[in-house]
Every structure is written in structure tokens, then in C-alpha cells.
Amino acid sequence: MTRVILEIDTQLYRLLQSAAETNHLSFDDECRRRLEGAERRSRYLQALVAELRADDEQRRADSQ
């Protein structure tokens, strides 16, 4: 399993933490829920997901 480390600003972290508590989820589950599209997609998250997918595609191409 690939480990992903995100650097996020303090305000975003607090908002995610608050949303996790409101939704009775762990912080990790709240992040996954948002990345999976259960939440309105922000441009930031869309860009992040696109970048992660591009990196994964490049890694797969390099390994072949």
C-alpha cells in the first residue's frame, strides 16, 4: 500500500477535523470521503487528485 503524506495549512486541518467530528468519522475517513467525491469537490482537491494520478501513471510507465 502506498503511503501519501499531505502538507495542509492549519485552517484547512481544523476544518477537516471539525467536519470529521460532525460526521462522526475519523480524520482519515473524512479525508477519504472527500477525495472519493462525497463532498463538493474543491479545485485544490481536484488538482491534488489529478497530480497523484499522473504520478501513479508515470511510476507505472517507468516500471514497465
N, C-alpha and C positions, 0 to 999 in steps of 0.2 A: 504494500500500500504506500502510495506517495504521500509524503507529509508536505503540507502547504503552510508557509508562515506569512502572515499578512501584517503589514505595518499600517495601523489606522490611527487617526487622531483621537485625542481624549474625548472630544464631544461625541464623535461617532460611536466610540466604545461605550460611553454612558447611555446613548440612545439605544444601542443594541442590547445592553444589559437590562435596561428598563423594559424594552419590548419582550425580552425573554421572560422576565418575571411576570409581566402582564399576561402572556400567553401560556404561563406555567410550563416553560421549556428551559432546558439548559442553554447556556450561551452558545455552545456549539450547535445545538439543534436549531436555535433561532437563525444562526448564520446559514446553515444548510437550507432551512425553509426559504429564506430569502433568495439564496442562489438558485434554488430549484424553481423559482418563479411564483411561489405562493403569495408573494408580496409584490406590490407595484415596483417594477424594475427601475432602478436609478441608472443614469448614464454611467456613473462611476462603476457600479457592479457589472453593467453590460460590458464596459471596456475591460474590466478585470477578467471576466469570464472569457472574453474573446482572446485576450492575451494568454491566458492559461491554456486555452485550446490550441492556439498557434504554437506555443512552446511544446505541448504534447505531440502535435503533428510533426514538428521539427525533430524532436527526440526520436520518434518512431522512424522517420525517414533516415536519420543518421545511423540507427541501429540495424538497418537492412543492408 
